[in-house]
Amino acid sequence: MRALLCPLTSPGYLYPATALALELHRRGHEVTLLSAAGAATAARADGLDVHDVDALPEPGAFEVSRWFRSSAAQYRAVLELARARRPDVLVTSVLCPGALLAAETLDLPVVVLGLTCHLWTFDAPHTADGADGADDADRGWRLEQSLAMLDTARQEVGLPARAPAAGMLPLLGQAFLLRGHPDLEPQGALLPEQVRHVGPLWWEPPADPGRLEQAEEFLARSDRPLAYVHLGRTFGGTTLWPWIDAAFTGTGHRAVVELGRTEEHRSAPGADVLTVRLPWMSALLDRADLVVANGTSAPVLGALLHDRPLLLRPNGGEQRVIAAAALRAGVAAELPVSAADLAHPAGPVGETLADPVLRSRVRRLGEALRQTKSAALAAQAVEEACR
């Protein structure tokens, strides 16, 4: 079997695809991975056929920040790669409509790597009082937006209009793989037939000791409780920085803050905070006592895999769905950051660290995720789609 993997190139999308590509390669399949930066170097060192995204005519086409603007460029890139590699199956990321349409044009089966939870609508039983048992977190709006983007992309590349009766099926491919666990879905949720949980697909490039040196120096200064803070996009919502500066200044707690795709920030004078922008997190999660995040997949899964309790404050995008799932499963506490909350900013940190019930639930779900043969399940789904 020849497989072509064209994920979005943000680490939260690229790294799980790399884990799957390596497993397919281990099974003896011919694998081509569209990759970027240090991840491409590490994947190539492990024997994969890697096509660097920078070699594409439009290198930014697979950036997650441009998912709704680059569909035609994605489409052209996947067509070109597929005609060169002649795959039997295509693997891509959620929010990558151009790749879905290229698979349709080429009549290829396609497998989609989703996030931790199902972002779109599903069937769910009603509760005893008649209320819908599912937390919507804008799921209906999110599905409509995704379908609208797919329809716009169809027009851009000259494909006929989508049949309305198809519903969300064009977004799901032959298989749609969630990287979480059924416990993170609302109780009784009936997911579409193509959707299955495969577990975290956790992979990172090897940590560079030289790039870790600054963090190691910061960590060596004290043994006070450490928070690993991972910032996601604010989507016009609330930045965590006022809370971070207050919660880690003179409170007995300290933080390493991963900036991710957010802007640079100068911490308040006296704040026991180190800001970093690193392509991996496991080395820091190993040293942390808890994880603070907006609710994106990678830090939530990383926290659970490392048995670290979560403090979550979601803004937009998938953050609300994933944060709601973690709160519902009892593996996270909600972080309040209003002006009144800033009077006692470190309170949520201490309360989360001291909560034995939350820690027990984190360990239980973390163990379930660690026991999942994630890469094998995902590879099996790709093989089945190809057949």
N, C-alpha and C positions, 0 to 999 in steps of 0.2 A: 504494500500500500504506500502511495505517495501522499503526504500530508503537507499542506501549506498553511502556516499560522500567521495571520495578519492582525495582531491585536493593536489596541491603542498603546501608545508608547510611554504613558505615565507609568511609574513603577507599580501602582496599584492594579493595573491591567496587564502590564508586560510581564511582571514576575510570575503570576500564576500561569500565564501562557508558556513561559519558559519551563516551568515545572512539568507541564504536560508535554511539551516538545521533547524534553529529556527522557521522559518515560516512553514515549512513542519510539524514540531513537533506540532506547535500550531493548525494546521489543523487536528490533530489526527492521522497522519501517524507514523509508526515505522521508526525511523531515527537512523542510525549509522554514526558518523563522525570520520574520521581519522584526528587527530589534534595533536598539539604540544604545549609545554610550557604553558605560562599563558593563552593562548587562550583556551587550553583544560580545564583548571581549571574553567574558566568563563563559557564555554559551558556546562560543567558537572553540574555546579551550577544551570543552567537554565533548567535542566532536560533532557539533551541529553545523549544518549548512546555514549560515546566517547571512541575510541580506540586510545591510545597514540602511536604516531609514534615511540617513543623510545622502545616500546615493539615489534616492527617488527624485524625479523631476520637481516634485512639490513636497519637500521634506516635512513640512508642518502638517500634512494632511491627517496624520494619525495622532495629533495632540488632542487630549481630552477637552481642553479648553476651546477647541474649534470643532467639536463633534457635529454641531448643527450648521457649520459653514463650509465644511470640506468634503461633503459627500461625493461630489463629482470627482474631486481629486483622488479620494480613496478608491472610487470605482475604477478610474483609469489605472491607478497603480496596481490594484489587484489583478485586473485583466492582463496587464503586461507581465506581472510575475507568474501568473497562472499559465500563460501561453509559453513562457520560458521553462517552467518547472513541470508542467502537465500533471497537476495533482489529481488524486482521486477524491479528495475531500478537503474542504476549507474549514479552518477554525478562526473565529474572530471574537471580538468583545461586544458586550452590550454597548449600545450607543455608537455603533459603527455601521450606519446604514449603507454606505457605499460598498462595503465588503459583502453585505447581504445581497445587494442588487447585482454585483459582479457574479456571485455564485448562481443567481437566477439566470443571468445571461449565459453563463457557461454550462448550465444544467448540472451543477455540482451539488452534492449534499453539503450542508453547512452546519457546524456545531458552534453554539454561542456560549462564551464564558460570561456568566452573570456575576453579581456581587454577592454579599453575604446573605441577603434576603431578596425575596421577589418584590420588585419595585411596582409591579402593575396589579391590576385587579384580579381577584380570584373568587370562587364560590366559598361561602362560609355559612355555617348554621346560625340561626338567630338565638339570642340568649333568652332566658325564661321570661324576661320582661318585654320581649319583642324587639329589643334593640339589636342592631347588626353586631355580630360577634367580632368582626374584623376592625382593626384600627385603620382608618383609610389613609391618614398622613398624605393626603393629596394623591392617592394612587390613581384614581380615575382621571384626574387632570394630567398626571404624569404619563398615563397610557395614551391619552388623546394627543398630547404634545409629541410623543415618540412616533405615533402613527402619522401625524401631520408632517413631521420632518421626513419620514420615509416617503410620503406622497410627494413632497416638494422635490426630494432627490430623484424620484422616478421621472418627474417632468424634466429635471436638469439633464439627465442622461438619455432621455428619449425613449423611456419604456412606457408601455400602456398603463393606464390608471389601475390601481389596486382594486380588486373586487371587494366591496364593503362587507360581503358575507364572510370574507376570510378573517375578519376580526383581528386579533393580535397574532395570528399564526405566522405572518411574514416576519415578525420580530423574533420568533422562537427558534427557527430553523428545524432541523431534524431532531436536535436535542438542545436543551437550554440548561446549563449546568450552574447550580447555585453553590457557592463556596462556603456556606454555613452549615447549619444543622436544623432538622425539623423543629427542635425546641425553640428556634428563633422565629418561627411563623406563628400567627394567631392560632389558638387551639381550634382544631376542626377545619382549618383552612384546606380547601380542595384546590390544589394547584393544577394548572393545565397539564395535559397528558405528557407533553414533551419535557416538562420541567422535572429535574431530579437534583437531589443534594449529593454532592460528591466530596464535601469537606474542603479544607482551607487552601489546598494547592500551594502550600507555603514554600517559597524559594526566594533567596536573596543572593546577589553576588558576594563573594568573600569580602569581609571587612578589611579595609586598608589600615594597617597599624599606624601609619603616618598620619592619616586623616583622623584617627581616633585619639591621637596623642593629646590634643587640647581637652577633649572630654575626660580623658583619664586623669589629667592634672586637676581638673575641676572636681572630679569625684573623690580624689585622694585627699582633698582638703578637710573633709568632714565625713562623719558617719550618720549625720542627721537624715531623717526620712527623705527619700528622693521621689519626685514625680517626673515621669516622662510625659511631656505635653506635646501632642501632635496637632498642629493647626491645619484645618481645611479652609476652603474658600468661605468667605462670609456671606456671599450672595446678597449683599446689602443689609445683612443682619448685624448681630452684635459681635464685635471683636473680643477675644478673650484677654487682650493685653491689659486693660485696667485691672481686671481681677488677678492676672498673673503677677503684675507688679505689686499689688497689695498683699496677695496671699503668700508671697515668698520674700517679703521684706520684714525682718525682725520677728518672724513667727516660729522659728525652729524647723521650718521645712525649706527645701530647695528644689530646683527644677532644671532639667535640661529640656529646652524647647526646640522641637523640630519645626522649622519654618515651612517646609514643603514648598508649595507654589505661592505662598504669601510673600508680602514685601518684607524687606529688612526692617528691623526694629531695634532701637536702643533702649535697653531696660532702664528702669528708674534707678537713680543713685541708691546704693545700698541693697538693691535686690539681689538675692542669692540665686541668680539665674544665669545659665549659659545658653546662648542661641546657637544652633547648628543647622546645616543643610547637608544631610548625608544620604547616600543612596541605599541605606539599610538601617534597620532598627533593632535587630535581635541583640546586638552587643550591648545596647543601652537598656533594653527591656530586662535583660539578665540582672542588671544592677538596680533597677527601679523597684519601688515599693507599691506604686499604683500608676495608672495611666489616665491622663486627662486628654480628651479629644472632642472634636465636633461630631463624630459619628461616622466617619468614612470606614470602609471595610478593613483596610490594612491595619490601622492601630487597634481596632476592636478585635480582630482575629489575633493579632500579635499579643494583645493583653491576655486573651483567653488561653492561647497556647503556652504562655509563660506564667499562668496562674496569677495574674495581676488584676486586682479589682479596678473598675472603671468609674470615672466621673465624666459625664457626657453633657455637652451643651450644643445641640444641633442648630444649624441655620437653614440652609436650603439644600437643593439637590437631593441625593440619596440619604443625606444625614438624618433627616427626620424619620424615615422608615427604619433605618438601622438602629438609631438610638431608641426608638420606641420598642423595637424587638428586644434589645438588650435590657431595657428597663422592665419589660413584661416578663422576661426570663429570670429576672432577679440577679443579674450579673453586673449591674451598673446602678449607680445613683445619679440623680439629676443634679447638675451644677447650676445653682441660681446665681445670676450676675447682675442683678438690679443695683441701683444706687444704694438702697437700704442694705442689701447683702454685703456690700463692700465695707460696712462697718465691722464685720467679723469675717473677713475673707477666707481665713484658714480653717474655719469651722468645718466645711464639707470635706476637706482633706483629712483632718483628724477623725471625723465621724466615719468616713469610708474605710480608713485604715483599721479602725477599731471594731468594725461590724463583722462578727464571726459568721453570721448567716450568709451574708453576701459572699464572703470568702469561700465558704463551703460550696455555694452554688457555682462560683467561678471555677473551683477545682473540678467539680463534677462535669461541667460542660467542657472545660478545657481537656479533661481526660478523654471525653467522648470524641472531641475533635482530633486529638492526637492518635487515637486508636483507629480513626478512619483511614482506610487505604486510599487516600485521596487521588494521587496520581494514577493509580491503577484503575480506579473507578472511572476517572475522566477519560483515560486512554481506551478503556473498554467501550465507553459511549461513542468515541470517535470511530472505533473499529465497527461497531454496530451500524452507525450512520452510513459508513462506506458500503457495507453489505446491502 
